[in-house]
Every structure is written in structure tokens, then in C-alpha cells.
């Protein structure tokens, strides 16, 4: 699980999910600033996976 390929794939999948969820949030009417702040806090929080 420590190969560079696996790391890149996991990184790409994680950001794909983040972008998808963000897009769904905006489509449902989320305000840009609060939703962006919430997304950033989720991304930088330790132990997210």
C-alpha cells in the first residue's frame, strides 16, 4: 500500500469525491463561503480516512 501508484490513485479518488460533493452542495443551494470553509476544515482535519 505504500507504492507511489497507490498513493496517487487514493489522492485522486479523494479529491474526485470532494469535488463531486462540493458540486452537489452548490446545486442544492449551499452558500459559497460557509460551504467552502466547511470543506477546507474537513480536508485538513487529521484522521479523516
Buried (B, 14 or more C-beta within 10 A) or exposed (E): EEEEEEEEEEEEEEEEEEEEEBEEBEEEEBEEEEBBEEBEEEEEEEEEE
